[in-house]
């Protein structure tokens, strides 16, 4: 695990303290390094996501990238195939295909979160989506929630961490 509660808190504080210009420059940097993840966020607009949801997804991308990067981990460029693989693996692991009831789906997601390689970051991303009112994997909000999970999973999967720096 790279992203501890302390790393997440420091990242959130750092991004909250930068001015608009610095945030735009950082957003451009992440867009350049992870264009497919950035495009996935923008695609949610076409799927009728609200401005608040788009902002939350962009924040999840920026915070996840910054938190992992701040620990000296190398984040590899995420490819189309990696995105597809991460999404398919997530959907399979939490049991979307088995037609779970809402309660069982919620339990499955909680179990997935607890066993995630970056549980702090994954929990925060889901909480951030909840703050925007996007909470239901079984509704028309599914695409935005899957995008949030895919962002965290892809950045986590594409990380080559320096294990000596991840003990915080």
N, C-alpha and C positions, 0 to 999 in steps of 0.2 A: 504494500500500500504506500502510495506516495502522498496522497492528499489526506492529511489529518484534519481534525477540527481547527487546529491552529493555522495550518496552511490555508485552509478555506477562509477562515476569518481574516487573515492577513491579505489574501487576494481580494476579498470583497471590499475591505477597507482601502486597499490601494486603488482599485478601479473606481471606487466612489470619490476618491480624493483628486482624481485627475480632471483637468478641464476638458471642455468639449473638443478642442483641437487635438489634444493628446489622445483622447478616446477615439477620435476619427482616425488618427494615425495608427493606433493599435488595431482598430477594426480592419483597416486596410492591410496591415501586416498579416493578420489571421486569415483574411480573405485570400491573400496571395499564397499563403502556405497551405490552406485547406479550402480551395475553391468549391469542391463538391459539397462539403458540409455547409458552407456559406450559402450555396445555391439551394440546398435542401431547406434552409430557413426561409429564403425568399419564396420558394415554391409554395409554402404554406399559405401565402397570400392568395394564390390562385385557388386554394382549397377552402377559401372563405374564413381563414383564421383572422381573429381580431388584431388590431394594432397592439394591444396589450400582450397577446400571445406571441406575436412576432418579436416584440421587445424582449419577452422572457426567453424565447429561443435564442435570440442573439446574445443575450446576457449569459445563458448557459454555455454557448460556444466560447465566448470570450473568457469567462471565469474558468471553465474547464481547461482551456488552452493555457491560460496564464498560470493557474495553480500547478499544473503538471510541469510546465516550462520553468517555473520558479524554483523547482527542486533539481534542476539540472538534467532533467530527462530529455532525451532526443525524441521529438514527435515526428514520425515519418508522415509523408504525404499519404492521405487516405485515397484509395482508388475506388472506382465504381464497384468492382468486385468485392472489396473489403466492406463497403457499405451494405451491399446485398447480403453478404455472408453474416455480418453483424446483426442485421435486421432479421434474417431467417433464423439465426441461432437464438436470438431473444424471443421471437415469437414461438419457436419450438419449445424452449425451456420453460416459458411460463404457461404454456398449454392453451394458447388461443385456439388451436385447431381442434381441441377436444370438447369444445362447447361448454366450458365451465360456467357455473352460476356466478353471479356477481360476487358473492362472498368467497367462493373458491378461487376466483380470479384474483381478488384482493389478497388472499392468503398466499397465492402463488407468487405474486409480485413482491410481497413482503419477504418471502423466503429468498427470492432471487436477489433482492436488495441486500439482505444480510450476508449472502454468499458472494457478492460482487467483489471483483478485484479492487475496486475503489468504492467501498460502501458509503463513505462520507459524501463523496461527490455525487454518487448516484441518488442518495437520499435527498441531498440538497436540490438536485435538478427536479426531482418529482415534487418536492415541496414548492419550488419556485413556480412550477406549472399550476399547482393547487392554488397558489396565491392569485393567479390570474383567472381562476374559475375553471380551469381545464383539469378534470379529474377522472373522467370516465373512459377507460379503454374499450368499452363496449358501445360507444356512441360515435357520433360524427366528430368527436374530439380525438378519436383514436389516432388520426394522422399526426396531429401536433404532439401528442404524447409519445408516439413512436419516434418522431423526429428528435425529441429531447433525449430519449433513451439511446437512440442511434448515435447522437453526437457524443455522449459520454462513452458509450461502448467503443466507438471507432477511435476516439482519441486515446482511450485506455489500451485498446488492442494494438495501436500503432506506436506505442511508447516503448522505447528502449531505455529503461531507467538505469541510472548509476545507483546500484543497490546501496552503496555506502552513503549516498545522500538522501535516501528515502526513509531513514529511521526516525525522523522528527515525530 
